[in-house]
Amino acid sequence: MDDKQTKNDNAEHSQTWLEKIAATILMPHSPSDFLGLVNLAVKKGTIDSESRDMIKGVLNVASSSVGDIMIPRTQMATIHAGMTSKEIIQTIVNSSHTRLPVFSENRDDILGILHTKDLLKVVLEHKDLCVDHLKPILRSAIFVPESKKLDALLRDFKTSHNHLAIVVDEYGVISGLVTIEDILEEIVGDIEDEFDQEATQILKINENEFSIDALTEIEDFNDFFDANIDDSEFDTIGGLIINKLEHLPEVGEEVNIGQFTFKVTAADKRRVRALHVIINQE
């Protein structure tokens, strides 16, 4: 019986040893190695492409920082002191968000976060709504650095029951915001609800003319037009146009880049919003 037990122990030990060797040989040593195995599994039909994309998203969240996905300050939907009742309501309606930052007259001084469901009672009580009426219902804002890892922030959101964080740079200046939805979309792709509108960044007018959103990525522009505009310094067409003109352009200004003429059709004091594109025949 002792001999039998010894043999079983040896077999178990041997099996464990072999498993360790196999694990060392087969275990991926980097995320790229792991993704290689995942892609192989897709080819073999073990998992589908959607599962693969989700796995990629999880790895991306583990390696990315808040600054990589935040909504820049210039694109934040916000409420601030001095807004009229109509402007406050219109901002909320246009944003389609349920949570918005509220600022004092100093745009670096955030008063808190407004949840739209808390607003209904205040609207009923105050016909002429102003920021002072909102102060009692504002929720505390949480601040995170641009360098914070997304997986760490996701855990913080879960434990604190917050869905939005204000992002600050190394000097403590507000640089943007990030929501729990932004992080989840890195994993599962865009999450659309009944209020989301389909974004059409490039609209064809005729064979040689197009209307585009200035936030169109240069890479996407190149893919659409089979162009080769350099995107090493700027991410968006709007950013490229500002650089070429060396100032914030006004409506009507034009610039030629390669075979394209870009005419500004919408702009404000902070950025270009829309462009008319003409493909010049060579």
C-alpha positions in Angstrom: 0.0 0.0 0.0 2.9 2.3 0.8 4.5 1.4 -2.6 1.2 2.2 -4.3 0.9 5.5 -2.5 4.5 6.4 -3.4 3.9 5.7 -7.1 0.8 7.9 -7.0 2.7 10.7 -5.4 5.5 10.3 -8.0 3.0 10.4 -10.8 1.3 13.4 -9.4 4.7 15.1 -8.9 5.7 14.2 -12.5 2.5 15.5 -13.9 2.8 18.8 -12.1 6.4 19.1 -13.3 5.3 18.4 -16.9 2.5 20.9 -16.7 4.9 23.5 -15.4 7.2 22.9 -18.4 4.3 23.1 -20.8 3.0 26.2 -19.2 6.5 27.8 -19.5 6.7 26.9 -23.2 3.2 27.7 -24.2 2.4 30.7 -22.0 2.5 34.0 -23.9 5.2 36.3 -22.6 3.7 39.6 -23.7 0.4 41.1 -24.7 1.3 40.8 -28.4 2.1 37.1 -27.9 -1.2 36.6 -26.2 -3.1 38.4 -29.0 -1.3 36.1 -31.4 -2.8 33.1 -29.7 -6.2 34.9 -29.6 -6.1 35.5 -33.4 -5.1 31.9 -33.9 -8.2 30.9 -31.9 -10.3 33.0 -34.2 -8.9 31.4 -37.3 -9.6 28.0 -35.8 -13.2 29.0 -34.9 -12.6 28.5 -31.2 -13.8 32.1 -30.5 -15.5 34.7 -32.7 -14.1 38.1 -33.8 -16.3 40.0 -31.3 -14.8 38.1 -28.4 -11.3 38.8 -29.8 -12.1 42.5 -30.0 -13.3 42.5 -26.4 -10.1 40.8 -25.3 -8.1 43.4 -27.1 -10.2 46.1 -25.4 -9.5 44.6 -21.9 -5.8 44.6 -22.7 -6.0 48.2 -23.9 -7.8 49.3 -20.7 -5.0 47.7 -18.7 -2.3 49.6 -20.6 -4.0 53.0 -21.3 -4.2 56.1 -19.2 -7.1 58.6 -18.7 -5.4 61.1 -20.9 -5.7 58.7 -23.9 -9.5 58.7 -23.9 -10.7 61.8 -22.0 -13.0 64.3 -23.6 -10.9 67.4 -24.0 -11.9 70.5 -22.1 -12.8 72.4 -25.3 -15.4 69.7 -26.1 -16.9 69.4 -22.7 -20.6 70.2 -22.3 -20.7 72.4 -19.2 -22.9 74.7 -17.2 -21.4 77.9 -15.8 -22.4 80.9 -13.8 -24.0 83.6 -15.9 -26.1 81.3 -18.0 -29.8 82.1 -18.3 -32.5 79.5 -17.5 -33.0 78.9 -21.2 -29.2 78.4 -21.8 -29.0 75.9 -18.9 -31.9 73.8 -20.2 -30.6 74.0 -23.8 -27.2 72.9 -22.8 -28.6 69.9 -21.1 -30.9 69.0 -24.0 -28.1 69.4 -26.6 -25.5 67.4 -24.7 -27.8 64.3 -24.2 -25.7 63.5 -21.1 -27.2 62.9 -17.6 -24.3 64.4 -15.7 -22.7 67.8 -16.4 -19.9 69.8 -14.7 -21.0 73.1 -13.2 -18.5 75.9 -13.0 -18.4 79.3 -11.4 -17.5 82.4 -13.3 -13.9 81.2 -13.1 -13.8 78.3 -15.5 -11.2 76.6 -13.4 -13.4 76.6 -10.3 -15.8 73.7 -10.5 -18.8 73.8 -8.2 -19.9 70.2 -8.7 -21.6 67.8 -10.9 -25.3 68.2 -11.9 -27.3 65.0 -12.4 -30.3 65.8 -14.7 -32.7 63.8 -12.6 -32.0 66.1 -9.6 -32.9 69.1 -11.8 -36.6 68.4 -12.2 -37.7 69.5 -8.7 -35.6 72.7 -9.0 -37.1 73.6 -12.4 -40.6 73.3 -10.9 -39.6 75.5 -7.9 -37.8 78.2 -9.9 -39.2 79.6 -13.1 -36.0 81.7 -13.7 -33.4 79.0 -13.1 -29.8 80.1 -12.4 -26.6 78.4 -11.2 -27.3 79.5 -7.6 -30.5 77.4 -7.6 -28.4 74.4 -8.7 -25.8 74.5 -5.9 -27.8 72.6 -3.3 -28.3 69.6 -5.6 -24.8 69.4 -7.0 -22.8 66.3 -6.3 -19.1 66.5 -5.4 -16.7 66.3 -8.3 -13.8 63.8 -8.2 -10.5 64.7 -9.9 -8.1 62.3 -11.5 -4.7 62.9 -13.2 -4.2 62.3 -16.9 -1.7 59.6 -16.0 -4.1 57.4 -14.0 -4.6 54.0 -15.5 -8.1 53.2 -16.9 -8.4 49.9 -15.1 -7.6 51.6 -11.8 -10.2 54.4 -12.5 -12.8 51.7 -13.4 -12.3 50.1 -10.0 -12.6 53.6 -8.3 -15.9 54.2 -10.2 -17.2 50.9 -9.0 -16.4 51.4 -5.4 -17.4 55.1 -5.2 -20.5 54.8 -7.4 -19.4 57.8 -9.5 -19.8 57.8 -13.2 -17.8 60.9 -14.1 -14.4 62.3 -13.2 -12.7 65.6 -14.0 -9.3 65.2 -15.5 -6.4 67.5 -14.4 -2.9 67.9 -15.8 0.3 67.9 -13.9 -0.3 71.5 -12.8 -3.8 70.8 -11.5 -5.5 72.6 -14.4 -8.6 71.0 -15.7 -7.9 69.3 -19.1 -11.0 67.3 -19.7 -13.4 64.7 -18.3 -13.8 61.0 -18.5 -16.9 58.8 -17.8 -17.4 55.2 -17.0 -19.1 54.8 -20.4 -15.9 56.0 -22.1 -13.9 53.2 -20.4 -16.5 50.5 -21.1 -16.6 51.6 -24.7 -12.8 50.8 -24.9 -13.8 47.2 -24.1 -17.1 46.6 -25.9 -17.1 49.3 -28.5 -19.5 52.3 -28.8 -22.4 52.1 -26.5 -25.3 53.9 -28.2 -28.7 54.7 -26.6 -31.9 56.2 -28.0 -30.5 59.7 -27.8 -27.2 59.1 -29.6 -27.1 60.4 -33.2 -25.3 58.7 -36.0 -22.2 60.8 -36.6 -21.5 61.5 -40.2 -18.1 63.1 -40.4 -17.8 63.1 -44.2 -20.8 64.1 -46.3 -20.6 63.9 -50.1 -22.1 66.8 -51.9 -21.0 65.8 -55.5 -18.1 64.0 -57.1 -15.6 66.6 -56.1 -17.0 68.4 -53.1 -17.6 67.2 -49.5 -18.6 68.6 -46.2 -16.6 67.3 -43.2 -16.4 67.6 -39.5 -13.2 69.3 -38.5 -12.6 66.6 -35.9 -12.3 64.0 -38.6 -9.1 62.0 -37.9 -6.5 62.5 -40.6 -6.1 58.8 -40.8 -9.9 58.4 -41.5 -9.7 61.2 -44.1 -6.8 59.5 -45.9 -8.7 56.2 -45.9 -11.8 57.8 -47.3 -10.1 59.9 -50.0 -7.2 57.5 -50.7 -4.9 60.4 -49.7 -1.6 60.5 -47.9 -1.8 63.6 -45.7 0.9 63.4 -42.9 -0.6 62.7 -39.5 2.6 62.5 -37.5 2.1 65.9 -35.9 -1.7 66.4 -35.8 -4.6 64.0 -35.3 -7.5 65.9 -36.9 -8.0 67.8 -40.1 -9.1 70.8 -38.0 -5.8 70.8 -36.1 -3.9 70.6 -39.4 -5.8 73.5 -40.9 -5.1 75.7 -37.9 -1.4 74.9 -38.1 -1.3 75.7 -41.8 -3.0 79.1 -41.3 -1.0 79.8 -38.1 -4.1 81.2 -36.4 -7.7 80.3 -35.4 -9.4 80.7 -38.8 -12.6 82.5 -39.5 -15.5 81.3 -41.6 -14.6 81.6 -45.3 -10.8 81.2 -45.0 -9.3 78.6 -47.3 -6.1 76.6 -47.4 -4.7 74.2 -50.1 -3.1 70.9 -49.0 -2.1 68.6 -51.8 -5.0 68.1 -54.2 -7.5 69.4 -51.7 -8.9 72.9 -51.0 -10.3 73.3 -47.4 -12.7 76.1 -46.8 -13.9 76.9 -43.2 -17.7 76.8 -43.0 -18.1 76.8 -39.2 -15.8 77.9 -36.4 -15.9 79.6 -33.0 -13.3 81.3 -30.8 -11.7 78.0 -29.8 -11.6 75.7 -32.8 -12.7 74.9 -36.4 -15.9 73.0 -36.5 -16.7 72.2 -40.1 -15.0 72.4 -43.5 -15.9 72.3 -47.2 -13.5 70.1 -49.2 -12.9 70.4 -52.9 -10.9 67.8 -54.8 -8.9 69.8 -57.4 -8.5 68.0 -60.7 -4.8 67.6 -61.7 
